[in-house]
Amino acid sequence: MKLSHFGFNLPDELLAEYPAEHRDESRLMVLNRKEQTIEHKMFKDLIDYFDENDVMILNNTKVFPARLYGNKEKTGARIEVFLLRELNEEQRLWDVLVDPARKIRIGNKLYFGEDETLVAEVIDNTTSRGRTLRFLYDGSYNEFRRKLTELGETPLPKYIKREVEPEDEDRYQTIFAKNEGAVAAPTAGLHFSKHLLKRLEIKGVNFAEVTLHVGLGTFNPVEVEDLSKHKMDSEELSIDSKAVNTVNTALRNKKRICAVGTTAMRAIESAVSSNGELNEFEGWTNKFIFPPYDFSIANCMITNFHTPKSTLLMMASAFAGHDFIKKAYDEAIKEKYKFYSYGDAMLII
């Protein structure tokens, strides 16, 4: 399949600027692959599609406040610094994106906060917008991390044009987030409320937690028509024995196994054994899933509505079938479903 197969016209007003008032009251489109049917529900109706010993795979990564604003020495120009990943704890080296990038060169210093106690020096160029920064801060490593958290803001996606608001700190985070390291939320998980999780638990649904620290590579535009030439950025992944046992038991018992989000799906598909079961995993994955693709573990998936030509749309298309997803997206636009991170959800069974 080619990049051009994934283009469609998405009206601007369907890009969600805010989440639904209550997490589990966003809309849910249910796609049945076998029957080729489409139903319109609320997210909390999800419970009707699951039974005892079915499994939901959750990505428990936690978003950290990755966007900082600093001032360039001498000129005082305001520079946005987006923290991508820590390269060296001891030397306080970070891989970042800067904006506007043309103003930032090796050797430049950036000052953060009103008291300017946090300073960063640019020590390398990595890509057109990428830089390596060395942070300078008088204090222990834990104090330094606290300072980053204090100065950083919730890294809402760029398409949201409004300022970050206090409620974003809570809403751009799943309620099961545990392991800090993501610069973007695993958005399918944002729809789960404590109440809905409890109801699923009472019904006997099991949960398997994996950790995939979502990086910006997930959202990088695909710039090649031949999808096999696109390279995903690597993201850190961890799958422990507890998750493996939960998933493999359900697999052997032919239960419904639901990947909550494209990140959970990419995580488990990166750790498949030769006999088609889930393996423990500790490392990095740059797996890119696009049609045609044979999925090994999950037979069900929850995902949001994605933007044109995105790698996320390509994965949903590989799972549901390209023509079926196209039909569903046409209907979503007609029915005014909300798209992207704070948007509505889709259940593919």
Phi, psi and chi 1 to 4 in degrees:
 res  aa     phi    psi   chi1   chi2   chi3   chi4
   1 MET       -  153.7  -63.6 -151.2   79.3      -
   2 LYS  -110.4  159.8  -58.3  -81.4 -169.3  -80.7
   3 LEU   -55.1  -40.9  176.8   63.5      -      -
   4 SER   -63.5  -18.7   47.4      -      -      -
   5 HIS   -69.0  -13.0  -70.6  133.3      -      -
   6 PHE  -111.2   15.4  -63.5   92.9      -      -
   7 GLY   -88.8  143.5      -      -      -      -
   8 PHE  -158.4  162.1   62.6   94.7      -      -
   9 ASN   -89.0  116.0  -69.2  -35.1      -      -
  10 LEU  -109.1  112.8  177.4   60.1      -      -
  11 PRO   -60.6  136.1  -19.1   30.5      -      -
  12 ASP   -54.2  -35.6  -74.5  -11.3      -      -
  13 GLU   -70.0  -10.0   68.9  -90.2   16.6      -
  14 LEU   -89.9   -4.4  -64.2 -173.8      -      -
  15 LEU   -79.4  116.9  -76.0  167.7      -      -
  16 ALA   -72.0  123.3      -      -      -      -
  17 GLU   -87.0  -27.9  -71.9  -88.7  -40.8      -
  18 TYR  -132.1  154.3  -71.9   92.0      -      -
  19 PRO   -76.8  168.5   27.3  -31.5      -      -
  20 ALA   -61.3  154.0      -      -      -      -
  21 GLU   -57.5  -44.6 -170.6 -178.7  -13.3      -
  22 HIS  -114.7  136.8  -59.4  -68.6      -      -
  23 ARG   -50.2  -48.8  -75.8 -178.7 -172.9  -94.9
  24 ASP   -88.9   12.7   58.3   12.2      -      -
  25 GLU  -111.0   18.6  -70.9 -173.8   -5.6      -
  26 SER   -73.0  167.7   50.9      -      -      -
  27 ARG   -81.8  155.3  -68.1  163.6   77.6 -168.9
  28 LEU  -133.7  121.1  179.5   71.0      -      -
  29 MET   -97.7  127.0 -176.9 -173.4  -84.2      -
  30 VAL  -107.0  121.0 -177.5      -      -      -
  31 LEU  -106.3  121.9  -88.8   56.4      -      -
  32 ASN  -103.1  111.2 -175.8  -45.5      -      -
  33 ARG   -67.6  -36.3  -66.5  178.1  -68.0  173.5
  34 LYS   -70.2  -46.4 -167.6  174.6  164.3 -152.8
  35 GLU   -85.5  -14.5  -50.7  -69.2  -21.7      -
  36 GLN    58.7   39.6  -67.1  -75.0  -65.5      -
  37 THR  -108.4  155.8   54.3      -      -      -
  38 ILE  -126.1  126.4  -65.0  174.0      -      -
  39 GLU  -118.7  154.0  -64.8  178.1  -77.2      -
  40 HIS  -113.8  118.6  -56.5  -73.8      -      -
  41 LYS  -133.9 -176.0  -58.3  -78.7 -173.9  177.8
  42 MET  -102.4  156.6  -61.0  -72.3  -80.4      -
  43 PHE   -59.4  -36.3 -166.2   80.8      -      -
  44 LYS   -66.2  -15.7   57.4 -171.1  177.0 -172.0
  45 ASP   -71.4   -8.4  -61.7  -30.7      -      -
  46 LEU   -49.6  -35.9 -176.5   78.0      -      -
  47 ILE   -57.5  -28.4 -167.6  161.3      -      -
  48 ASP   -67.9  -14.7  -60.4  -24.7      -      -
  49 TYR  -100.4    4.2  -64.0   88.2      -      -
  50 PHE  -128.5  147.0  -68.8   88.8      -      -
  51 ASP  -126.2  178.2  -67.1  -45.6      -      -
  52 GLU   -56.2  136.6 -164.3  173.2   -3.8      -
  53 ASN    71.0    3.1  -66.3  -36.4      -      -
  54 ASP   -67.3  161.0  -73.4  -15.9      -      -
  55 VAL  -126.9  137.5  170.4      -      -      -
  56 MET  -112.4  129.8  -74.0 -169.2  172.5      -
  57 ILE   -99.9  116.7  -59.2  168.5      -      -
  58 LEU  -107.2  141.3  -50.3  174.5      -      -
  59 ASN   -94.3  110.7 -178.5    4.7      -      -
  60 ASN   -92.2   21.3   65.9   13.5      -      -
  61 THR   -62.2  152.5 -173.0      -      -      -
  62 LYS  -119.1  132.1 -169.1  172.8 -174.5 -178.8
  63 VAL   -76.8  134.7  179.1      -      -      -
  64 PHE  -106.5  157.1   66.5   92.9      -      -
  65 PRO   -70.6   86.6   18.5  -23.1      -      -
  66 ALA   -86.3  -10.4      -      -      -      -
  67 ARG  -101.7  121.2 -169.6  174.0  -84.8  128.8
  68 LEU  -119.1  155.2  -56.7  171.6      -      -
  69 TYR  -122.5  128.6  -67.6   95.7      -      -
  70 GLY  -129.3  175.0      -      -      -      -
  71 ASN  -120.5  137.1  -62.9   95.9      -      -
  72 LYS   -75.1  139.8 -167.8  178.0  164.9 -170.7
  73 GLU   -60.4  153.7   63.7  177.6  -25.0      -
  74 LYS    69.3  -62.4  -61.2 -167.0  178.3  103.5
  75 THR   -81.1  -26.0   66.4      -      -      -
  76 GLY    73.6    8.0      -      -      -      -
  77 ALA   -58.1  139.1      -      -      -      -
  78 ARG   -79.1  126.1 -170.4  177.7 -166.1 -122.6
  79 ILE  -123.6  131.3  -54.1  -66.3      -      -
  80 GLU   -88.2  131.2  178.2 -170.8  -50.7      -
  81 VAL  -118.9  121.4  171.1      -      -      -
  82 PHE  -108.0  112.9 -164.0   98.3      -      -
  83 LEU   -73.0  124.2  -57.6  171.4      -      -
  84 LEU   -98.3  -56.2  -70.3  176.9      -      -
  85 ARG  -159.2  151.9   62.5  174.8   69.9  113.4
  86 GLU   -80.7  129.5 -174.3  174.7   48.6      -
  87 LEU   -96.6  -36.3  -61.0  172.2      -      -
  88 ASN  -151.5  114.5 -174.7  -57.1      -      -
  89 GLU   -63.8  -45.4 -174.1  177.5  -52.8      -
  90 GLU   -62.5  -46.5 -147.8  174.5  -51.3      -
  91 GLN   -88.8   -2.4  -64.9 -178.9   32.8      -
  92 ARG    57.0   45.5  -62.4 -178.8 -173.2  172.3
  93 LEU   -93.5  135.9  -65.1 -177.5      -      -
  94 TRP  -133.4  144.6  -78.9   75.7      -      -
  95 ASP   -89.0  122.8 -162.7    2.7      -      -
  96 VAL  -137.1  166.7  -53.9      -      -      -
  97 LEU  -111.4  141.5  -64.7  176.1      -      -
  98 VAL  -121.6  151.0  -67.9      -      -      -
  99 ASP  -148.9  124.1 -163.5   19.6      -      -
 100 PRO   -77.1  131.5   24.4  -28.1      -      -
 101 ALA   -72.5  -31.0      -      -      -      -
 102 ARG   -62.8  -19.7   57.6 -169.8  156.1   70.5
 103 LYS   -87.4   -9.5  -65.7 -174.9  173.0  178.1
 104 ILE  -109.4  114.3  -57.4  -59.6      -      -
 105 ARG  -120.8  164.2  -60.4 -167.5  173.7   91.6
 106 ILE   -57.2  135.1  -67.7  171.2      -      -
 107 GLY    98.2  -21.3      -      -      -      -
 108 ASN   -65.1  150.0  -72.9  160.1      -      -
 109 LYS  -115.2  143.6  -78.7 -159.4  169.5   75.5
 110 LEU  -121.1  140.2  -61.3  169.1      -      -
 111 TYR  -114.1  135.4  -67.2   84.4      -      -
 112 PHE  -120.9  145.7  -59.9   90.5      -      -
 113 GLY    80.0  158.2      -      -      -      -
 114 GLU   -63.7  -34.3  -76.3  172.5   19.2      -
 115 ASP   -87.1   -5.2   57.5    1.7      -      -
 116 GLU    53.8   33.1  -62.5 -172.1  -17.7      -
 117 THR   -77.3  -17.2   50.4      -      -      -
 118 LEU  -106.8  125.1 -178.0   66.3      -      -
 119 VAL  -127.3  147.2 -177.3      -      -      -
 120 ALA  -131.1  141.6      -      -      -      -
 121 GLU  -113.7  134.8 -176.8 -179.0    4.0      -
 122 VAL   -80.2  120.6 -178.3      -      -      -
 123 ILE  -114.5   -9.2   61.9  168.0      -      -
 124 ASP  -161.6  153.4 -162.2    9.6      -      -
 125 ASN  -100.4  132.3  -67.0  -24.1      -      -
 126 THR  -109.7  -44.4   50.0      -      -      -
 127 THR  -138.9 -170.5   60.9      -      -      -
 128 SER   -59.1  -38.4   58.8      -      -      -
 129 ARG  -108.0   -8.1  -74.4 -178.6   56.8 -143.5
 130 GLY   -85.8  141.3      -      -      -      -
 131 ARG  -139.8  158.1  -57.8  -72.2 -176.3  -88.0
 132 THR  -105.1  126.3  -57.1      -      -      -
 133 LEU  -111.9  144.1  -62.4 -171.9      -      -
 134 ARG  -108.6  118.9  175.6 -175.1  -75.3  121.9
 135 PHE   -84.8  139.2  -77.1   96.7      -      -
 136 LEU  -115.6  122.1  -47.7  167.1      -      -
 137 TYR  -154.3  130.8 -177.8   71.2      -      -
 138 ASP   -83.1   98.5  -71.0  -26.8      -      -
 139 GLY   164.6  171.1      -      -      -      -
 140 SER   -69.9  170.7   68.4      -      -      -
 141 TYR   -61.4  -42.2  176.1   73.7      -      -
 142 ASN   -63.6  -38.4  -74.2  -18.0      -      -
 143 GLU   -66.0  -38.3  -71.9  166.1  -24.7      -
 144 PHE   -62.6  -44.5  160.0   65.2      -      -
 145 ARG   -65.4  -37.4  -73.2  -56.8  -62.6 -110.4
 146 ARG   -62.4  -38.5  -87.6 -158.9  -64.7  -82.1
 147 LYS   -64.8  -43.2 -168.3   71.7  178.2  171.7
 148 LEU   -59.2  -43.8  -77.2 -174.5      -      -
 149 THR   -64.1  -40.9  -59.7      -      -      -
 150 GLU   -64.9  -39.8  177.4 -164.8  -43.4      -
 151 LEU   -86.6  -21.6  -67.0  171.8      -      -
 152 GLY   -79.9  161.0      -      -      -      -
 153 GLU  -125.7  161.3   68.0  173.3   35.3      -
 154 THR   -55.6  126.9  -57.0      -      -      -
 155 PRO   -82.9   66.4   30.2  -32.8      -      -
 156 LEU   -59.3  147.2  -70.6 -175.3      -      -
 157 PRO   -59.7  152.0  -17.9   27.6      -      -
 158 LYS   -61.3  -27.5  -78.7  -76.0 -166.0 -167.1
 159 TYR   -67.1  -21.3   79.9   87.4      -      -
 160 ILE   -78.7  110.1  -66.1  178.4      -      -
 161 LYS   -84.3  -15.6  -60.7  -69.7 -176.5 -103.9
 162 ARG   -76.6  168.1   62.8  177.0  173.4   80.8
 163 GLU   -71.3  154.6  -68.5  -67.5  -53.6      -
 164 VAL   -67.3  134.9  171.3      -      -      -
 165 GLU  -113.4  158.2  -64.1  174.0   17.1      -
 166 PRO   -51.7  -38.0  -26.8   33.0      -      -
 167 GLU   -67.3  -19.3   72.4  154.6    0.5      -
 168 ASP   -63.4  -31.0  -70.5  -47.6      -      -
 169 GLU   -58.6  -36.8 -169.7  179.0  -23.1      -
 170 ASP   -86.0  -45.2  172.4   51.7      -      -
 171 ARG   -77.1  -23.5  -69.3  -56.1  -58.0  -89.1
 172 TYR   -92.5   41.4 -164.4   62.7      -      -
 173 GLN  -152.9  134.8 -165.7   82.9  -90.2      -
 174 THR   -72.6  157.6   64.9      -      -      -
 175 ILE   -75.8   -9.8   58.3  166.0      -      -
 176 PHE  -106.7   15.2   42.5   79.6      -      -
 177 ALA   -65.8  132.9      -      -      -      -
 178 LYS  -132.9  -49.5  -80.9 -175.6 -165.3  147.6
 179 ASN  -101.0  110.2  -58.9  -39.4      -      -
 180 GLU   -69.2  139.5 -167.2  171.4   89.6      -
 181 GLY   162.1   -5.2      -      -      -      -
 182 ALA   -94.2  147.9      -      -      -      -
 183 VAL  -106.8    3.4  -61.5      -      -      -
 184 ALA  -149.8  147.5      -      -      -      -
 185 ALA   -77.8  145.4      -      -      -      -
 186 PRO   -75.6   93.3   24.2  -23.4      -      -
 187 THR   -69.0  -25.7   54.2      -      -      -
 188 ALA   -60.9  -31.8      -      -      -      -
 189 GLY   -73.0  -15.2      -      -      -      -
 190 LEU   -65.8  -19.6  -63.7  178.9      -      -
 191 HIS   -81.0  -11.2  -55.4  -76.4      -      -
 192 PHE   -81.6  126.7  -75.1   86.5      -      -
 193 SER   -98.9  164.2   62.3      -      -      -
 194 LYS   -59.6  -39.6  -75.0 -163.0  171.7   83.6
 195 HIS   -63.0  -44.9 -178.4   61.0      -      -
 196 LEU   -66.1  -42.1  179.5   57.8      -      -
 197 LEU   -60.0  -41.5  -81.4 -177.7      -      -
 198 LYS   -63.9  -44.2 -165.1   74.3 -157.6  158.2
 199 ARG   -61.8  -40.1  -75.0  174.6   65.3 -145.8
 200 LEU   -64.4  -41.6  -73.6  161.6      -      -
 201 GLU   -62.4  -44.3 -157.4 -179.1  -58.5      -
 202 ILE   -62.6  -33.6  -70.0  165.5      -      -
 203 LYS   -73.8  -11.2 -161.6  167.3 -179.2 -178.1
 204 GLY    99.4    9.6      -      -      -      -
 205 VAL   -73.4  135.6  173.6      -      -      -
 206 ASN   -97.0  153.6  -65.1  -39.9      -      -
 207 PHE  -120.7  135.9  -62.3   96.4      -      -
 208 ALA  -118.2  126.7      -      -      -      -
 209 GLU  -103.9  132.9  -65.9 -172.2   13.5      -
 210 VAL  -123.6  164.3  -60.3      -      -      -
 211 THR  -125.4  113.2  -54.6      -      -      -
 212 LEU  -122.9  112.8  179.2   81.6      -      -
 213 HIS   -77.1  105.9  -69.3  -43.8      -      -
 214 VAL   -67.2  125.9 -170.1      -      -      -
 215 GLY  -106.5 -179.0      -      -      -      -
 216 LEU   -75.7  -12.9  -77.1 -175.1      -      -
 217 GLY   -57.7  -31.2      -      -      -      -
 218 THR   -56.6  -32.2  -59.1      -      -      -
 219 PHE  -104.3   -2.4  -51.0  102.3      -      -
 220 ASN   -59.8  134.3  -83.5   -6.7      -      -
 221 PRO   -64.2  144.6   18.4  -25.8      -      -
 222 VAL   -84.1  124.9  179.3      -      -      -
 223 GLU  -114.1   10.7  -71.3  167.0  -19.4      -
 224 VAL  -120.8  137.3  -75.0      -      -      -
 225 GLU   -67.1  -35.6 -178.9   64.8    6.5      -
 226 ASP   -86.3  107.3  178.4   -6.5      -      -
 227 LEU   -61.8  -27.6  -61.8 -176.5      -      -
 228 SER   -65.8  -13.6   64.3      -      -      -
 229 LYS   -93.3   -6.8  -56.9  -99.7 -170.2  -47.5
 230 HIS   -79.1  134.8  176.7   68.1      -      -
 231 LYS  -111.3  124.9  -65.3  -80.4 -178.3  -75.2
 232 MET   -80.8  146.5  -68.6  -75.9  -81.6      -
 233 ASP   -67.8  149.9  -77.0    2.6      -      -
 234 SER   -77.2  143.6  -70.3      -      -      -
 235 GLU  -130.1  145.8  -65.9  170.8  -37.0      -
 236 GLU   -76.8  135.8 -160.3  171.7   -5.8      -
 237 LEU  -135.2  139.2  168.5   61.3      -      -
 238 SER  -139.6  126.5  171.8      -      -      -
 239 ILE  -129.4  120.0  -59.0  175.9      -      -
 240 ASP   -97.0  175.2   64.0   16.3      -      -
 241 SER   -64.9  -31.6   59.0      -      -      -
 242 LYS   -62.9  -46.6 -169.3  176.8  172.5 -151.7
 243 ALA   -63.9  -42.6      -      -      -      -
 244 VAL   -58.9  -46.6  164.9      -      -      -
 245 ASN   -64.1  -42.7  -67.8  -23.1      -      -
 246 THR   -61.3  -46.9  -57.7      -      -      -
 247 VAL   -69.4  -46.2  170.0      -      -      -
 248 ASN   -67.4  -32.3  -72.9  -17.5      -      -
 249 THR   -62.8  -45.3  -58.7      -      -      -
 250 ALA   -65.6  -36.2      -      -      -      -
 251 LEU   -63.2  -46.4 -156.1   54.9      -      -
 252 ARG   -66.8  -30.6  -71.4  174.4 -156.6  133.0
 253 ASN   -92.5   10.0  -66.9  -33.2      -      -
 254 LYS    54.1   43.7  -63.2 -170.5  164.8   36.3
 255 LYS   -89.2  169.4  -68.2  -67.8  177.1 -175.9
 256 ARG   -75.5  125.8 -178.6  160.6  -81.4  174.8
 257 ILE  -119.2  115.7  -60.8  172.1      -      -
 258 CYS  -111.6  120.2 -172.2      -      -      -
 259 ALA   -82.4  118.5      -      -      -      -
 260 VAL   -86.3   91.1  177.1      -      -      -
 261 GLY   101.3  158.1      -      -      -      -
 262 THR   -65.1  -28.9   56.1      -      -      -
 263 THR   -71.2  -40.0   62.3      -      -      -
 264 ALA   -64.5  -39.4      -      -      -      -
 265 MET   -64.8  -43.7 -174.6   68.3   89.4      -
 266 ARG   -65.8  -35.2 -160.8  159.1   71.3 -108.2
 267 ALA   -60.6  -52.3      -      -      -      -
 268 ILE   -71.7  -33.0   58.0  177.8      -      -
 269 GLU   -71.9  -14.2  -74.5  -64.4  -38.8      -
 270 SER   -86.3   -4.7  -60.2      -      -      -
 271 ALA  -134.9   44.2      -      -      -      -
 272 VAL   -93.4  132.6  179.0      -      -      -
 273 SER   -79.4  170.4   68.6      -      -      -
 274 SER   -63.9  -23.9   54.6      -      -      -
 275 ASN   -97.8   18.3   63.7  -13.7      -      -
 276 GLY    79.2   19.7      -      -      -      -
 277 GLU  -107.7  174.0  -66.7 -162.2  -26.0      -
 278 LEU   -86.6  137.5 -172.4   61.5      -      -
 279 ASN  -107.6  156.5  -88.5  -16.6      -      -
 280 GLU   -65.9  154.2  -70.6  177.9   49.2      -
 281 PHE  -153.1  138.8 -168.6   98.4      -      -
 282 GLU  -145.1  109.4 -159.6   67.3   51.3      -
 283 GLY   162.7 -142.5      -      -      -      -
 284 TRP  -127.4  148.7  -64.2   76.5      -      -
 285 THR  -132.7  141.8  177.9      -      -      -
 286 ASN  -125.8   31.7   62.3   -7.5      -      -
 287 LYS   -63.6  132.8 -167.5  161.6 -168.3   66.8
 288 PHE  -121.7  118.3  173.6   33.2      -      -
 289 ILE  -108.1  120.6  -63.7  172.8      -      -
 290 PHE  -144.8  161.1   58.6   94.0      -      -
 291 PRO   -69.9  148.4   -5.1   15.1      -      -
 292 PRO   -82.6  146.8   29.6  -30.8      -      -
 293 TYR  -151.7  136.6 -176.7   86.3      -      -
 294 ASP   -97.9  116.6  -73.4  -29.3      -      -
 295 PHE   -84.1  138.6  -68.9   83.3      -      -
 296 SER   -98.2  -32.1  -59.3      -      -      -
 297 ILE  -110.4  -62.4  -52.3  -77.0      -      -
 298 ALA   -80.8  142.4      -      -      -      -
 299 ASN  -117.2   16.2   48.3   26.4      -      -
 300 CYS  -159.5  149.2  164.1      -      -      -
 301 MET  -150.3  139.4  178.8 -177.0 -178.3      -
 302 ILE  -109.2  134.0  -62.2  167.6      -      -
 303 THR  -153.0  159.7 -171.7      -      -      -
 304 ASN   -85.2 -178.9  -82.8   23.4      -      -
 305 PHE   -90.7  126.5  -71.2   89.9      -      -
 306 HIS  -104.3  164.9  -53.1  -63.2      -      -
 307 THR   -80.0  159.0   46.8      -      -      -
 308 PRO   -56.2  144.1  -22.5   31.5      -      -
 309 LYS    60.5   19.2  -63.2 -175.5  176.4  178.6
 310 SER   -87.8  153.3   60.3      -      -      -
 311 THR   -63.5  -26.1   59.2      -      -      -
 312 LEU   -69.9  -41.9  -50.2  172.6      -      -
 313 LEU   -63.4  -37.6  172.3   58.9      -      -
 314 MET   -63.2  -40.2  -70.6  163.2 -166.4      -
 315 MET   -67.4  -44.2 -174.2 -164.1  -72.3      -
 316 ALA   -59.0  -38.4      -      -      -      -
 317 SER   -66.8  -39.4  178.1      -      -      -
 318 ALA   -64.6  -34.2      -      -      -      -
 319 PHE   -81.2  -43.0 -168.0   72.5      -      -
 320 ALA   -92.4  -20.1      -      -      -      -
 321 GLY   102.8  132.8      -      -      -      -
 322 HIS   -60.8  -47.1 -174.2   65.2      -      -
 323 ASP   -66.6  -36.5  -67.6  -19.3      -      -
 324 PHE   -67.4  -42.6 -165.2   23.6      -      -
 325 ILE   -63.9  -40.5  -82.9  -74.2      -      -
 326 LYS   -59.5  -45.5 -140.8  168.7  166.6  -15.0
 327 LYS   -62.5  -43.6 -176.8 -178.1  164.2 -166.2
 328 ALA   -63.7  -40.3      -      -      -      -
 329 TYR   -69.2  -36.7  -91.0   54.9      -      -
 330 ASP   -60.0  -43.0  -72.3  -15.4      -      -
 331 GLU   -67.9  -39.2 -175.1  142.0  -21.0      -
 332 ALA   -60.8  -40.3      -      -      -      -
 333 ILE   -68.6  -42.6  -69.4  166.7      -      -
 334 LYS   -63.0  -39.8 -167.7  175.4   97.2 -146.6
 335 GLU   -87.9    4.2  -64.1  -68.6  -25.7      -
 336 LYS    59.0   42.8  -62.2 -159.0  168.2    7.3
 337 TYR   -65.7  151.7  -86.2   73.7      -      -
 338 LYS   -90.6  140.2  -69.2  -70.0 -169.9 -176.8
 339 PHE  -105.6  159.1  -81.8   65.0      -      -
 340 TYR    77.1 -159.1 -143.3   43.1      -      -
 341 SER   -54.6  -45.4  -57.2      -      -      -
 342 TYR   -96.4   14.3  -89.3  157.0      -      -
 343 GLY   -87.4 -164.1      -      -      -      -
 344 ASP   -83.9  179.3  -66.3  -46.4      -      -
 345 ALA  -124.6  163.9      -      -      -      -
 346 MET  -131.2  136.9  176.6 -175.1  -85.4      -
 347 LEU  -112.6  122.7  170.0   65.4      -      -
 348 ILE  -109.9  115.9  -51.9  168.4      -      -
 349 ILE  -116.0      -   55.5  176.2      -      -
